[in-house]
């Protein structure tokens, strides 16, 4: 049998920890054949992003056409889209993007905002209506809603408000909170709130954790699992990856997640 096919629409991380590099590694770990559309080139490492070069939107569209015209893509994940024009381009292609996981990469690991307000709103207005699952973390939910989201209660309210923009499911990831016993993700689905919990892992090696979550989720959807099973897969996978690399010392900043060896 042929493998399931997933697509990542994301930026390239020269440090290898995040972006499409993280997505493709994660797809492979789940037995899914990964394809990619590059949206932005970055010169970055574990400590900083030194330079960003967006890919022209027409070339993003050309990559999308090349992949979708030939391969049976079963699920799609977006990562860093870099510019308002690229967000708009991807949104125009959204009707052809099955089981779309929208990871609104709006804030760097260090907390810096990456977009103009107009581009941030474009995620809500143009991409969220097409999403099977939208997966902002607390910082990104706060950016989208222009208010602080720092507690589980804040995340519940944020998930309910973000759901009004049309995604079938919203996950507000809580892994950025420090000094807590558990990493709590808030899930809105079918008008109901669920909390996904895992023990907190005390580590600075978190670069790419959001990508690993979204790529695992897309992998589960590509394999035909229902959303609730794919979410459980993602939660377990990220926890295991954080545990594996908790004591690594790669680079001088936020290091990468561990990648299980089979």
Backbone as CSV, one residue per row, in Angstrom:
resi,resn,N_x,N_y,N_z,CA_x,CA_y,CA_z,C_x,C_y,C_z
1,UNK,0.836,-1.195,0.000,0.000,0.000,0.000,0.873,1.248,0.000
2,UNK,0.388,2.295,-0.665,1.101,3.559,-0.648,0.979,4.228,0.713
3,UNK,1.991,5.012,1.111,1.877,5.757,2.368,0.904,6.918,2.223
4,UNK,0.354,7.357,3.344,-0.416,8.599,3.357,0.523,9.761,3.068
5,UNK,-0.018,10.816,2.450,0.791,11.977,2.059,0.305,13.208,2.814
6,UNK,1.238,13.941,3.393,0.930,15.201,4.060,1.788,16.306,3.456
7,UNK,1.312,17.529,3.583,1.995,18.698,3.027,2.227,19.723,4.117
8,UNK,3.442,20.234,4.200,3.716,21.375,5.066,3.965,22.608,4.207
9,UNK,3.329,23.702,4.576,3.517,24.998,3.922,4.179,25.876,4.970
10,UNK,5.493,26.024,4.894,6.214,26.587,6.039,7.551,27.164,5.614
11,UNK,8.207,27.808,6.573,9.516,28.370,6.344,10.616,27.371,6.623
12,UNK,11.786,27.644,6.065,12.960,26.808,6.282,13.754,27.335,7.471
13,UNK,14.103,26.440,8.390,14.916,26.778,9.567,16.313,26.216,9.349
14,UNK,17.283,27.090,9.142,18.648,26.625,8.892,19.236,25.894,10.089
15,UNK,18.681,26.117,11.282,19.131,25.397,12.470,18.544,24.011,12.600
16,UNK,17.540,23.695,11.773,16.992,22.343,11.718,16.012,21.965,12.792
17,UNK,15.678,22.884,13.695,14.829,22.513,14.832,13.352,22.752,14.589
18,UNK,13.032,23.698,13.733,11.640,24.104,13.548,11.322,24.168,12.059
19,UNK,10.179,24.770,11.735,9.815,24.967,10.358,9.610,23.681,9.587
20,UNK,9.818,23.755,8.284,9.541,22.583,7.449,10.485,21.430,7.759
21,UNK,11.687,21.731,8.277,12.581,20.634,8.662,11.961,19.814,9.796
22,UNK,11.410,20.492,10.794,10.751,19.784,11.889,9.521,19.036,11.397
23,UNK,8.758,19.663,10.502,7.538,19.030,9.999,7.862,17.743,9.237
24,UNK,8.857,17.804,8.361,9.189,16.627,7.558,9.730,15.495,8.432
25,UNK,10.533,15.825,9.438,11.003,14.801,10.375,9.822,14.140,11.073
26,UNK,8.882,14.966,11.498,7.730,14.445,12.242,6.848,13.586,11.350
27,UNK,6.584,14.042,10.136,5.820,13.213,9.201,6.473,11.834,9.068
28,UNK,7.783,11.819,8.868,8.489,10.555,8.674,8.370,9.654,9.896
29,UNK,8.420,10.242,11.082,8.312,9.439,12.299,6.966,8.739,12.411
30,UNK,5.952,9.270,11.757,4.620,8.673,11.808,4.300,7.856,10.554
31,UNK,5.313,7.626,9.735,5.105,6.809,8.547,4.353,7.503,7.436
32,UNK,4.362,8.831,7.457,3.656,9.630,6.457,4.677,10.215,5.481
33,UNK,4.357,10.187,4.198,5.236,10.769,3.190,5.042,12.280,3.187
34,UNK,6.118,13.015,3.436,6.027,14.459,3.556,6.381,15.199,2.293
35,UNK,5.571,16.187,1.953,5.847,17.112,0.862,5.900,18.519,1.441
36,UNK,6.464,19.468,0.686,6.655,20.795,1.273,6.509,21.900,0.260
37,UNK,6.028,23.031,0.752,6.009,24.302,0.032,6.766,25.298,0.903
38,UNK,7.851,25.843,0.388,8.689,26.765,1.155,8.144,28.185,1.019
39,UNK,7.909,28.831,2.154,7.350,30.180,2.152,8.366,31.252,2.479
40,UNK,9.402,30.879,3.200,10.395,31.860,3.624,11.699,31.132,3.934
41,UNK,12.821,31.770,3.573,14.137,31.277,3.945,14.616,32.069,5.156
42,UNK,15.161,31.383,6.125,15.678,32.083,7.297,17.129,31.699,7.544
43,UNK,17.877,32.656,8.047,19.202,32.393,8.590,19.042,32.452,10.097
44,UNK,18.910,31.294,10.722,18.643,31.264,12.154,19.350,30.089,12.803
45,UNK,19.456,30.193,14.120,20.009,29.113,14.927,19.187,29.017,16.203
46,UNK,19.706,28.371,17.213,18.918,28.189,18.430,18.711,29.480,19.199
47,UNK,19.540,30.483,18.932,19.497,31.709,19.720,18.803,32.879,19.045
48,UNK,18.803,32.911,17.702,18.282,34.110,17.053,17.944,33.842,15.590
49,UNK,17.083,34.711,15.071,16.813,34.769,13.641,17.597,35.956,13.098
50,UNK,18.561,35.682,12.228,19.444,36.741,11.740,18.942,37.407,10.463
51,UNK,18.265,36.622,9.650,17.799,37.192,8.384,16.617,36.380,7.880
52,UNK,15.686,37.064,7.236,14.496,36.429,6.669,14.349,36.872,5.219
53,UNK,14.153,35.920,4.337,13.923,36.217,2.921,12.637,35.511,2.474
54,UNK,11.519,36.229,2.401,10.274,35.601,1.955,10.370,35.115,0.514
55,UNK,9.719,34.006,0.253,9.599,33.492,-1.099,8.472,34.263,-1.790
56,UNK,8.646,34.690,-3.034,7.574,35.430,-3.708,6.273,34.628,-3.725
57,UNK,5.133,35.275,-3.505,3.856,34.552,-3.450,3.555,33.741,-4.704
58,UNK,3.972,34.235,-5.871,3.704,33.486,-7.095,4.496,32.175,-7.132
59,UNK,5.660,32.160,-6.484,6.416,30.911,-6.422,5.835,29.974,-5.368
60,UNK,5.279,30.528,-4.300,4.533,29.710,-3.345,3.381,29.018,-4.071
61,UNK,2.645,29.777,-4.882,1.531,29.206,-5.638,2.009,28.145,-6.622
62,UNK,3.168,28.370,-7.251,3.700,27.383,-8.192,4.043,26.074,-7.490
63,UNK,4.588,26.173,-6.285,4.890,24.968,-5.511,3.609,24.228,-5.128
64,UNK,2.610,24.972,-4.699,1.329,24.358,-4.349,0.744,23.618,-5.541
65,UNK,0.764,24.253,-6.694,0.211,23.619,-7.887,0.970,22.349,-8.233
66,UNK,2.302,22.406,-8.145,3.116,21.247,-8.500,2.811,20.055,-7.609
67,UNK,2.678,20.298,-6.312,2.409,19.203,-5.375,0.987,18.685,-5.527
68,UNK,0.028,19.587,-5.512,-1.379,19.166,-5.497,-1.836,18.584,-6.831
69,UNK,-1.200,18.962,-7.923,-1.580,18.408,-9.222,-1.104,16.972,-9.405
70,UNK,-0.169,16.540,-8.566,0.457,15.237,-8.794,0.275,14.242,-7.654
71,UNK,0.255,14.711,-6.420,0.300,13.806,-5.271,-1.010,13.837,-4.483
72,UNK,-1.422,12.696,-3.916,-2.694,12.612,-3.192,-2.568,13.110,-1.752
73,UNK,-2.405,14.412,-1.609,-2.239,15.007,-0.280,-3.513,14.788,0.541
74,UNK,-3.340,14.214,1.741,-4.488,13.890,2.588,-4.655,14.834,3.771
75,UNK,-3.620,15.611,4.081,-3.706,16.597,5.162,-2.612,17.625,4.943
76,UNK,-2.852,18.838,5.446,-1.939,19.962,5.209,-1.732,20.702,6.518
77,UNK,-0.500,21.152,6.736,-0.189,21.995,7.891,0.474,23.281,7.413
78,UNK,0.044,24.402,7.919,0.744,25.658,7.647,1.634,26.003,8.831
79,UNK,2.773,26.613,8.506,3.667,27.142,9.526,3.846,28.622,9.291
80,UNK,5.090,29.077,9.300,5.352,30.498,9.097,5.075,30.873,7.646
81,UNK,4.180,31.834,7.450,3.802,32.260,6.105,4.436,33.586,5.695
82,UNK,5.067,34.259,6.623,6.014,35.350,6.369,5.404,36.699,5.982
83,UNK,4.456,36.732,5.060,3.929,38.015,4.598,2.417,37.941,4.422
84,UNK,1.794,39.103,4.408,0.359,39.177,4.151,0.031,38.590,2.789
85,UNK,0.877,38.852,1.794,0.630,38.353,0.449,0.658,36.827,0.402
86,UNK,1.556,36.215,1.169,1.623,34.759,1.200,0.418,34.177,1.929
87,UNK,0.012,34.806,3.021,-1.195,34.360,3.716,-2.385,34.390,2.758
88,UNK,-2.493,35.471,2.004,-3.594,35.609,1.043,-3.509,34.534,-0.032
89,UNK,-2.313,34.262,-0.517,-2.131,33.233,-1.544,-2.545,31.860,-1.031
90,UNK,-2.092,31.516,0.157,-2.451,30.206,0.727,-3.955,30.123,0.947
91,UNK,-4.562,31.225,1.393,-6.016,31.231,1.597,-6.760,30.996,0.284
92,UNK,-6.238,31.527,-0.816,-6.875,31.307,-2.122,-6.835,29.832,-2.515
93,UNK,-5.806,29.122,-2.066,-5.671,27.703,-2.357,-6.368,26.823,-1.322
94,UNK,-6.849,27.415,-0.242,-7.393,26.641,0.874,-8.483,25.642,0.484
95,UNK,-9.384,25.959,-0.471,-10.384,24.949,-0.856,-9.784,23.649,-1.380
96,UNK,-8.525,23.684,-1.816,-7.860,22.472,-2.305,-6.953,21.844,-1.243
97,UNK,-6.998,22.353,-0.017,-6.107,21.870,1.040,-6.919,21.040,2.041
98,UNK,-6.881,19.711,1.917,-7.713,18.868,2.785,-7.191,18.816,4.218
99,UNK,-8.131,18.700,5.160,-7.795,18.512,6.580,-6.702,19.502,6.999
100,UNK,-7.012,20.767,6.840,-6.026,21.842,7.020,-5.795,22.136,8.499
101,UNK,-4.543,22.031,8.923,-4.119,22.414,10.267,-3.426,23.766,10.155
102,UNK,-4.010,24.787,10.758,-3.439,26.136,10.696,-2.706,26.424,11.996
103,UNK,-1.395,26.443,11.911,-0.555,26.815,13.050,-0.108,28.249,12.819
104,UNK,-0.737,29.210,13.455,-0.438,30.612,13.167,0.872,31.044,13.831
105,UNK,1.956,30.880,13.110,3.275,31.226,13.643,3.410,32.740,13.604
106,UNK,3.113,33.360,14.732,3.059,34.822,14.815,4.094,35.400,15.759
107,UNK,4.662,34.540,16.607,5.581,34.980,17.655,6.775,34.032,17.667
108,UNK,7.974,34.573,17.775,9.168,33.730,17.832,9.274,33.060,19.195
109,UNK,10.179,32.090,19.298,10.404,31.412,20.577,10.809,32.394,21.659
110,UNK,11.481,33.495,21.271,11.909,34.497,22.242,10.790,35.475,22.608
111,UNK,9.636,35.384,21.915,8.502,36.246,22.234,8.299,37.416,21.296
112,UNK,9.160,37.574,20.293,9.039,38.707,19.369,7.904,38.480,18.377
113,UNK,7.098,39.511,18.127,6.043,39.436,17.123,6.653,39.514,15.732
114,UNK,6.145,38.695,14.820,6.763,38.516,13.507,6.005,39.202,12.378
115,UNK,4.783,39.724,12.639,3.925,40.209,11.574,3.369,41.580,11.898
116,UNK,2.853,42.243,10.864,2.038,43.433,11.052,0.655,43.011,11.564
117,UNK,-0.081,43.961,12.109,-1.427,43.651,12.601,-2.336,43.214,11.455
118,UNK,-2.161,43.793,10.289,-2.988,43.414,9.148,-2.777,41.940,8.797
119,UNK,-1.533,41.488,8.837,-1.247,40.085,8.538,-1.797,39.171,9.629
120,UNK,-1.694,39.604,10.879,-2.248,38.799,11.977,-3.750,38.599,11.801
121,UNK,-4.438,39.672,11.432,-5.889,39.567,11.229,-6.233,38.710,10.020
122,UNK,-5.333,38.669,9.034,-5.590,37.839,7.852,-5.656,36.364,8.201
123,UNK,-4.882,35.951,9.192,-5.000,34.568,9.656,-6.426,34.283,10.097
124,UNK,-6.973,35.184,10.904,-8.334,34.985,11.418,-9.369,35.013,10.309
125,UNK,-9.266,35.996,9.447,-10.334,36.250,8.488,-10.242,35.386,7.231
126,UNK,-9.019,34.989,6.845,-8.844,34.281,5.580,-8.533,32.797,5.742
127,UNK,-7.778,32.428,6.786,-7.364,31.039,6.930,-8.191,30.249,7.935
128,UNK,-8.527,30.863,9.068,-9.277,30.127,10.089,-10.590,29.544,9.566
129,UNK,-11.315,30.222,8.683,-12.567,29.626,8.196,-12.374,28.306,7.447
130,UNK,-11.165,28.031,6.961,-10.895,26.810,6.208,-10.255,25.717,7.064
131,UNK,-9.970,26.010,8.327,-9.169,25.105,9.145,-9.995,23.959,9.718
132,UNK,-9.466,22.735,9.581,-10.004,21.626,10.358,-9.619,21.805,11.812
133,UNK,-8.369,22.256,12.045,-7.894,22.555,13.396,-6.997,23.783,13.326
134,UNK,-7.202,24.729,14.221,-6.303,25.866,14.396,-5.564,25.680,15.714
135,UNK,-4.234,25.882,15.708,-3.429,25.510,16.872,-2.541,26.643,17.386
136,UNK,-3.080,27.794,17.741,-2.222,28.831,18.316,-1.763,28.439,19.720
137,UNK,-0.572,28.878,20.097,-0.216,28.775,21.505,-0.786,29.983,22.242
138,UNK,-0.544,30.069,23.535,-1.147,31.152,24.315,-0.702,32.520,23.813
139,UNK,0.594,32.653,23.519,1.078,33.944,23.021,0.399,34.308,21.717
140,UNK,0.285,33.343,20.820,-0.324,33.611,19.507,-1.810,33.908,19.634
141,UNK,-2.492,33.201,20.533,-3.904,33.512,20.778,-4.050,34.939,21.289
142,UNK,-3.124,35.344,22.150,-3.151,36.715,22.661,-2.926,37.737,21.565
143,UNK,-2.002,37.434,20.647,-1.752,38.330,19.520,-2.981,38.428,18.625
144,UNK,-3.583,37.294,18.317,-4.749,37.296,17.440,-5.905,38.094,18.038
145,UNK,-6.096,37.972,19.340,-7.226,38.623,19.999,-6.857,39.962,20.622
146,UNK,-5.570,40.315,20.535,-5.079,41.603,21.039,-5.358,41.772,22.530
147,UNK,-5.068,40.724,23.268,-5.168,40.802,24.732,-4.291,39.718,25.347
148,UNK,-4.057,39.810,26.628,-3.219,38.832,27.311,-3.940,37.495,27.456
149,UNK,-3.245,36.416,27.140,-3.736,35.059,27.385,-2.633,34.346,28.150
150,UNK,-2.789,34.230,29.460,-1.702,33.716,30.294,-2.123,32.617,31.258
151,UNK,-3.414,32.377,31.398,-3.891,31.344,32.309,-4.769,30.363,31.538
152,UNK,-5.057,29.238,32.161,-5.952,28.265,31.533,-7.321,28.891,31.303
153,UNK,-7.774,29.681,32.247,-9.074,30.338,32.091,-9.049,31.296,30.897
154,UNK,-7.952,32.047,30.751,-7.804,32.921,29.578,-7.856,32.105,28.292
155,UNK,-7.185,30.944,28.309,-7.115,30.106,27.112,-8.481,29.542,26.741
156,UNK,-9.274,29.200,27.729,-10.633,28.721,27.461,-11.442,29.811,26.752
157,UNK,-11.380,31.027,27.300,-12.115,32.135,26.684,-11.586,32.418,25.280
158,UNK,-10.267,32.328,25.104,-9.675,32.583,23.792,-10.109,31.526,22.780
159,UNK,-10.114,30.262,23.181,-10.525,29.187,22.270,-11.965,29.389,21.820
160,UNK,-12.825,29.764,22.751,-14.230,29.977,22.397,-14.382,31.150,21.434
161,UNK,-13.598,32.210,21.638,-13.702,33.367,20.746,-13.104,33.067,19.377
162,UNK,-11.976,32.375,19.337,-11.352,32.043,18.062,-12.222,31.096,17.245
163,UNK,-12.999,30.263,17.919,-13.892,29.334,17.217,-14.933,30.070,16.387
164,UNK,-15.229,31.307,16.741,-16.235,32.071,15.998,-15.769,32.414,14.579
165,UNK,-14.467,32.266,14.325,-13.959,32.569,12.993,-14.073,31.385,12.040
166,UNK,-14.573,30.250,12.532,-14.926,29.177,11.619,-14.157,27.883,11.626
167,UNK,-13.039,27.751,12.363,-12.370,26.450,12.362,-13.237,25.386,13.014
168,UNK,-13.092,24.146,12.559,-13.869,23.058,13.146,-13.408,22.740,14.563
169,UNK,-12.145,23.002,14.841,-11.569,22.732,16.156,-10.497,23.777,16.431
170,UNK,-10.387,24.205,17.687,-9.346,25.145,18.106,-8.589,24.534,19.275
171,UNK,-7.266,24.569,19.203,-6.424,24.147,20.311,-5.550,25.323,20.718
172,UNK,-5.702,25.796,21.947,-4.803,26.822,22.481,-3.771,26.092,23.333
173,UNK,-2.552,26.029,22.807,-1.500,25.258,23.453,-0.913,26.032,24.627
174,UNK,-0.688,25.326,25.738,-0.252,25.987,26.963,1.157,25.677,27.396
175,UNK,1.992,25.206,26.493,3.331,24.794,26.872,4.282,25.920,27.227
176,UNK,3.870,27.182,27.016,4.769,28.298,27.307,4.748,28.723,28.776
177,UNK,3.753,28.245,29.517,3.649,28.651,30.924,4.782,28.026,31.725
178,UNK,5.391,28.833,32.591,6.505,28.346,33.401,6.048,28.153,34.841
179,UNK,6.774,27.309,35.568,6.521,27.132,36.990,5.212,26.450,37.303
180,UNK,4.755,25.558,36.413,3.507,24.839,36.637,3.790,23.344,36.627
181,UNK,2.857,22.565,37.152,3.057,21.116,37.242,2.663,20.401,35.960
182,UNK,1.790,21.040,35.169,1.283,20.386,33.977,1.301,21.338,32.787
183,UNK,1.489,20.767,31.592,1.269,21.508,30.352,-0.169,21.242,29.929
184,UNK,-0.971,22.281,29.915,-2.406,22.133,29.660,-2.758,22.803,28.338
185,UNK,-3.315,22.016,27.414,-3.812,22.538,26.150,-5.330,22.572,26.201
186,UNK,-5.898,23.687,25.760,-7.354,23.857,25.767,-7.882,23.552,24.371
187,UNK,-8.830,22.634,24.300,-9.414,22.218,23.022,-10.880,22.621,22.971
188,UNK,-11.245,23.386,21.939,-12.661,23.663,21.648,-13.063,22.828,20.451
189,UNK,-14.145,22.079,20.588,-14.640,21.270,19.479,-16.114,21.010,19.687
190,UNK,-16.914,21.235,18.644,-18.364,21.011,18.703,-19.005,21.736,19.882
191,UNK,-18.510,22.937,20.158,-19.081,23.749,21.223,-18.685,23.345,22.622
192,UNK,-17.797,22.362,22.751,-17.378,21.866,24.049,-15.892,22.150,24.277
193,UNK,-15.534,22.308,25.543,-14.147,22.523,25.942,-13.606,21.265,26.608
194,UNK,-12.399,20.877,26.201,-11.687,19.756,26.814,-10.277,20.218,27.141
195,UNK,-9.724,19.740,28.245,-8.350,20.061,28.620,-7.474,18.836,28.415
196,UNK,-6.409,18.994,27.644,-5.424,17.932,27.475,-4.234,18.250,28.383
197,UNK,-3.878,17.288,29.225,-2.849,17.528,30.234,-1.693,16.549,30.067
198,UNK,-0.484,17.031,30.345,0.677,16.159,30.447,1.621,16.771,31.478
199,UNK,2.470,15.959,32.120,3.406,16.506,33.103,4.344,17.535,32.472
200,UNK,4.636,18.564,33.228,5.537,19.606,32.749,6.955,19.053,32.651
201,UNK,7.647,19.353,31.557,9.040,18.973,31.371,9.886,20.237,31.505
202,UNK,10.765,20.273,32.483,11.592,21.450,32.731,12.808,21.410,31.812
203,UNK,12.724,22.102,30.690,13.799,22.107,29.707,13.749,23.382,28.878
204,UNK,14.914,23.811,28.433,14.980,24.941,27.503,14.899,24.475,26.059
205,UNK,14.898,23.170,25.837,14.907,22.627,24.479,13.482,22.478,23.956
206,UNK,12.924,23.609,23.537,11.526,23.654,23.124,11.357,24.156,21.689
207,UNK,12.462,24.463,21.014,12.361,25.023,19.659,11.802,23.968,18.703
208,UNK,10.670,24.281,18.113,10.018,23.345,17.210,8.926,22.515,17.844
209,UNK,8.615,22.774,19.105,7.574,21.974,19.770,6.205,22.201,19.140
210,UNK,5.910,23.443,18.763,4.633,23.710,18.102,4.553,23.054,16.736
211,UNK,5.668,23.048,16.028,5.702,22.382,14.721,5.487,20.880,14.876
212,UNK,6.140,20.289,15.866,5.981,18.844,16.091,4.538,18.507,16.442
213,UNK,3.896,19.369,17.211,2.489,19.141,17.559,1.624,19.192,16.303
214,UNK,1.763,20.265,15.528,0.929,20.417,14.345,1.197,19.363,13.290
215,UNK,2.474,18.986,13.117,2.813,17.977,12.113,2.326,16.595,12.530
216,UNK,2.373,16.301,13.826,1.804,15.030,14.288,0.299,15.018,14.094
217,UNK,-0.340,16.126,14.393,-1.778,16.242,14.186,-2.129,16.036,12.713
218,UNK,-1.389,16.687,11.825,-1.627,16.509,10.389,-1.348,15.072,9.959
219,UNK,-0.334,14.448,10.551,-0.038,13.050,10.237,-1.209,12.152,10.609
220,UNK,-1.750,12.368,11.808,-2.889,11.565,12.239,-4.082,11.738,11.326
221,UNK,-4.347,12.975,10.914,-5.464,13.231,10.007,-5.209,12.602,8.635
222,UNK,-3.960,12.681,8.155,-3.629,12.065,6.867,-3.812,10.554,6.909
223,UNK,-3.561,9.967,8.062,-3.713,8.518,8.228,-5.170,8.103,8.417
224,UNK,-6.071,9.085,8.483,-7.495,8.782,8.583,-8.044,8.737,9.982
225,UNK,-7.247,9.144,10.977,-7.735,9.140,12.345,-8.693,10.311,12.583
226,UNK,-9.687,10.138,13.433,-10.525,11.282,13.786,-9.729,12.316,14.566
227,UNK,-10.263,13.528,14.621,-9.533,14.631,15.225,-9.112,14.321,16.653
228,UNK,-10.003,13.734,17.456,-9.660,13.497,18.854,-8.478,12.541,18.993
229,UNK,-8.377,11.544,18.116,-7.243,10.616,18.167,-5.966,11.297,17.694
230,UNK,-6.079,12.104,16.651,-4.906,12.818,16.145,-4.382,13.807,17.193
231,UNK,-5.274,14.462,17.922,-4.854,15.368,18.993,-4.129,14.616,20.097
232,UNK,-4.635,13.465,20.468,-3.977,12.652,21.487,-2.589,12.220,21.024
233,UNK,-2.476,11.817,19.763,-1.171,11.474,19.190,-0.193,12.640,19.341
234,UNK,-0.659,13.848,19.012,0.202,15.023,19.045,0.660,15.334,20.462
235,UNK,-0.254,15.251,21.413,0.096,15.553,22.803,1.145,14.572,23.322
236,UNK,0.955,13.292,23.056,1.885,12.262,23.522,3.243,12.410,22.840
237,UNK,3.213,12.647,21.532,4.468,12.735,20.789,5.337,13.886,21.280
238,UNK,4.741,15.062,21.470,5.516,16.217,21.913,6.064,15.988,23.318
239,UNK,5.258,15.427,24.198,5.740,15.151,25.555,6.938,14.204,25.512
240,UNK,6.838,13.149,24.719,7.936,12.199,24.619,9.186,12.850,24.014
241,UNK,8.993,13.699,23.005,10.127,14.366,22.362,10.811,15.341,23.314
242,UNK,10.035,16.083,24.096,10.606,16.993,25.087,11.385,16.224,26.149
243,UNK,10.846,15.097,26.567,11.514,14.265,27.563,12.853,13.759,27.038
244,UNK,12.865,13.337,25.789,14.065,12.749,25.189,15.218,13.745,25.118
245,UNK,14.905,15.003,24.841,15.972,15.994,24.648,16.131,16.940,25.829
246,UNK,15.512,16.647,26.943,15.477,17.591,28.069,16.865,18.006,28.541
247,UNK,17.853,17.114,28.469,19.191,17.434,28.973,20.198,17.675,27.855
248,UNK,19.737,17.749,26.607,20.654,18.029,25.514,21.242,19.433,25.644
249,UNK,22.385,19.638,25.022,23.003,20.962,24.965,23.467,21.211,23.540
250,UNK,22.514,21.563,22.678,22.795,21.859,21.271,22.506,23.330,21.028
251,UNK,23.565,24.112,20.849,23.389,25.534,20.628,23.310,26.302,21.930
252,UNK,23.332,27.629,21.790,23.348,28.482,22.973,22.004,29.044,23.359
253,UNK,20.942,28.686,22.623,19.611,29.208,22.931,18.641,28.095,23.237
254,UNK,17.431,28.212,22.680,16.437,27.157,22.841,16.776,26.017,21.892
255,UNK,17.142,24.878,22.450,17.544,23.742,21.642,16.356,23.002,21.051
256,UNK,16.648,21.982,20.230,15.585,21.234,19.545,14.969,20.159,20.408
257,UNK,13.843,19.662,19.944,13.232,18.495,20.558,13.981,17.242,20.131
258,UNK,13.858,16.191,20.952,14.423,14.909,20.581,13.571,14.234,19.531
259,UNK,14.198,13.419,18.699,13.493,12.690,17.649,13.662,11.218,17.926
260,UNK,12.608,10.512,18.284,12.721,9.088,18.609,13.358,8.300,17.470
261,UNK,14.229,7.386,17.826,14.908,6.560,16.833,14.226,5.199,16.796
262,UNK,13.842,4.760,15.611,13.201,3.462,15.459,14.128,2.506,14.738
